[in-house]
Amino acid sequence: MNFIQNVPFFSIMISMFSGIVSSILSEKWAKRLNTAVILAVGVMSGILLLYLVREGIGSYVFMMGHFPAPWGNEIRAGVLEAGMAMFFSIVMLLSMTGGRKKLFDEVEYTKHNIYYILVDMMLSSLLALVYTNDLFTAYVFVEINTIAACGLIMIRQNGRTIEAAVRYMIMSLLGSGLLLMGICMLYDLTGHLLMSNIKLAMAEIMASGTYRIPMLITVGIMTIGLAIKSALFPCHAWLPDAYGYSTVSSAAMLSSLVSKGYIFLLIKIFYRVIGLEIIYSSHIIGILFIFGLCGMLFGSFSAIGEKDIRRMIAFSSVAQIGYIYMGFGLGTQEGMVASVYHILVHAATKSLLFISAIGLTDVSGGSRSFFALNGSGYRHRIAGIGFAVGSLSMVGIPIFSGFVSKLLFAKAAIINPTWKMFPTVIVLAVSTILNAIYFLKTVIRIYTPEKPSVEEEKGYYSVRLDEQKLYTATIILFVILNLILGMNSQPIIHLVETGLANFA
Amino acid sequence: MSRLIPEDEYGKRPVGAFHQWMDGVRDPYTGNVEVRTDVRQEEESEEQLREYQEEVVGVIRKVHDTANNNQYTLFRKFYRVAALLCCLTLTVMLLITVAYLPPVGSTDNPAHNEVAAKYIEDGMQDTGAVNIVTGMILDYRAFDTFGESNVLFIATCTVLILMRNDKKKGRGSAEEEERRDSFYEPKSDRILQTAAMILVPFIILFGIYVILNGHLSPGGGFSGGAIIGAGLILYLNAFGFEKTERFFTAKTYKWISFCALSFYCIAKSYSFYTGAHHLESGIPLGTPGDILSSGLILPLNICVGLVVACTMYAFFALFRKGGF
């Protein structure tokens, strides 16, 4: 075994170990360790990705311990997993650096090192969700992810965040509970926890017709559990508060990473546990499709009605999650590729939007109201640029990343014409217009100059670029990431396709 | 031959004390147990109560305007009905599923397959642990268990965020909160203290026994740690924070959990690494049944036990005082 193949194991272990070590470190060192670990994981995953692509290895299994798979634990890495791990660590690093200043303003200084523990643990759980090949391991790390997310929401302590964390916890625990019940019943029906073994047993059960009904209910329960956790439309009530009031790094990470980790696990379950044929022939996929479409519309409607800019961005997440589930619901390979690509696009764009929005509200007297933002794009230029890029990307303007995924969705719907084609294309178009309404009206507002007398009266100030170097660099990197996803999409789509082909 | 003794000397004897207690002359608690009567009426005037209520209402109002919100009232009605319907649907659906699941205990269930068979047949030989369950969780599937102990660790971290009171002095500080919280409790309760004096050493010894015998008999780190934690909490309740803080503070907690988890992490990383590369780990398994056997399982059990015990105590202390 090549030494590079140790990367998944190393990255999970060092991120966990750094969390443990951070508990005795001071805030400063915990911060440095956190940055170093995220960087190291990103670089290592990049090397692994290069290695896998160059050697043409589809995927390989790494044994966690002395015992082979059905008895011991194992993890499995392929192109898609390595790419996801790299992408997640890039987005996490940028989210952390972009919100660093705000963390000092909003969180008690004595609790900063706990924040870094949570982030380290969150990274390790995301990596484990990405790499695991065992359903129970997945569940354990879903737990870590949930608890860490609750902590990230409520570390900024005011009434709103506590309420948001309680809501998040209740909904998330409902999701975890359903997932756990599903795993238990799946074990009862198949006698395995390892994904590939369950798939074999599952195919047998479906062919012979024994336990067909409980199997379908089990699959449904697990899907709904993960859908609740990733805020699919009717179960999104926890989302706007959780993203809207937590400190900005948390909001960026929650929207771009936590929900995506669950979605990635769901894809993994579809491919490796249930098998694509079974899931595509069941009605579950149709339900996901309909709820995805509803989410695309209602998320946007709520966002249009929202006056608080952070909550508006949060509601936009509901719409974007809807896109991803709609892609699953198409029930084709192209739809799945489009969904995975949209995971990347949304992760890169939504964190950019959250982080640039905080710059805009800061120069508007800290007011989050939409009406106070007049001319803030001039007062904080880099944040204005970041917000504009993020908005254009979410609306789907060419050269920005959102355009590519929308194109992929439309293509996926048209290539295989079923009854799903027309609803998809129509809702896609309507949703794009709705996106344009709320994002572009904000962009126009931040670039509408405010009268100097008003600015003076309200005590607004301007930020020069060299005042916040870290923040500026973060936004620039985010914009570059967006442009790469938007203009250099072919190789990435190709990687996603090969990754998915080797996924099962 | 009986002899008449003076009244006050008779009262000091056990028989006399019993008679006095029966007659209602003396209460053995008085003077020995500190009892505070309910002094709420005198301490908190009407005004203070009203202030307190306004504070509660104010906090709620700060989050949501509930009084003048028609949508909210409507939503609450809808919510109750919808919640009931959702729960009923889920319950009925799950009950139906249960009816279709394989019958409990039947030998040809899918769960009776080669996985369970190997655990039972080769478990002792592979892991060196007589207790198969411990062998499973700490050797076959040690990665999951490592995740599980990190769940505890991170749960304490989130409770720390929520409850830890970093204010050292003055109004709202940890000390003051604790004093207010335990105001109506008797301070040094003789019964509790005596019971704790007798019970705590045995509880903790039993916990240590359960941990150390985790690989030999039912038990292990999680259950033993929970027992030790319960013992510590009993001790804290009986003797207060002054006594426990002599040997267990936030610093102790930090270092114990750090050492235990890092040992777990490093030891298991080593074992995972050698396992994945098919190398000999070089850790002797010993004779199954001995106390010093089964390789890494015993030290890992101790680590898990320490983490669990500290977590339980930390939760209690944080909820009680906001720090320890």
Interface residues (C-beta under 8 A of the other chain):
Chain A: M1 N6 F9 M13 M16 F17 G19 I20 V21 S23 I24 F62 M63 M64 G65 H66 F67 P70 W71 G72 N73 E108 T110 K111 I114 I117 L118 M121 S124 A128 D134 F136 T137 V140 F141 E143 I144 I147 A148 C150 G151 M154 I155 Q157 G159 R160 I162 E163 M181 M185 Y187 D188 L189 T190 G191 H192 A201 Y211 I213 P214 I217 T218
Chain B: V59 K62 V63 M93 L94 I96 T97 Y100 L101 P102 N109 P110 A111 H112 N113 E114 V115 A116 K118 Y119 D126 D139 Y140 R141 A142 F143 D144 F146 G147 E148 N150 V151 F153 I154 A155 C157 T158 L160 I161 L162 R164 D166 K254 W255 S257 F258 L261 S262 C265 I266 S269 S271 F272 Y273 T274 G275 A276 H277 S281
